[in-house]
Amino acid sequence: MLHIRNSVEYTVITEYCRMHRIVGNLFVVCGIMILPWLVLGVYYAGSLTPGFDHVSQLMSELGARGSSTENLSPIINNYPLGVLFIGFGIGLYLISEGERYRALAPTLFIIHGLGSICAGAFSCDVGCPLVGGSFEQSIHTLSGLVMFSSLSLACLLWCIPNSNLAKSNAFGVFSIVCFVSATVFLLITTATLFLGEYAGLFERLSYGILCAWLLVLAIGIVIRRDVITRVLILIRRKKCLTN
């Protein structure tokens, strides 16, 4: 009886670990979807806003109070992107097998996703001023700060060997380059906000670089873990069981 019980417990634990890895692999795919979703969502919302200028206006202005896409922009941008970031963070945590030194970066992705949702829930004022403005503007600005800090810190952490799930020195160098470039472009964005020119361009470069870094990271993990093949095998097994 004891032998049977141990065998059952071993089978249950093995199946749990297998499903644990499968769910983690599926969630990691969320990281591949973020940059394309961002580009298409911002472009589509901008096309619905008469006179919107992607070069001089911030992305947040698509959801600013009084804009024609005030209600639509968070629905097609902030909320789904937030969910994708959270899903990616959960996936990374699951495939890291709960190791403490690898848990910080996934947590930062989840925080970034929550910041995106919060930024969508609290619309900015017209022009998205950095100082002054309404209470909603202050929350929106704080959410944006949390978003950049969490994503850039996650990028920087990936240069540390113990937290580098990609296990690649080349990717570590790539992460440093992306972190420095995104930070420089953000500082330029802050300066251009007061000058009134090219703020949108440099904001998109800053955030776009970090999202491109995330895309490369996600693709690398998917390839290394052979996620697509594992998912196809799982689907095939389920079809065999149903038949």
Secondary structure, DSSP 4 states (H G I P E B T S, - for coil): -HHHHHHHHHHHHHHHHHHHHHHHHHHHTHHHHHHHHHHHHHHHHHHTSTT--TTTS-GGGGGSTTSTTTTHHIIIIIHHHHHHHHHHHHHHHHHTTT-GGGTHHHHHHHHHHHHHHHHHHSPPPTT--SSS--HHHHHHHHHHHHHHHHHHHHHHHTTSGGG-TT--HHHHHHHHHHHHHHHHHHHHHHHHHHHTSSHHHHHHHHHHHHHHHHHHHHHHHHHHTTHHHHHHHHHHHHHHHH-
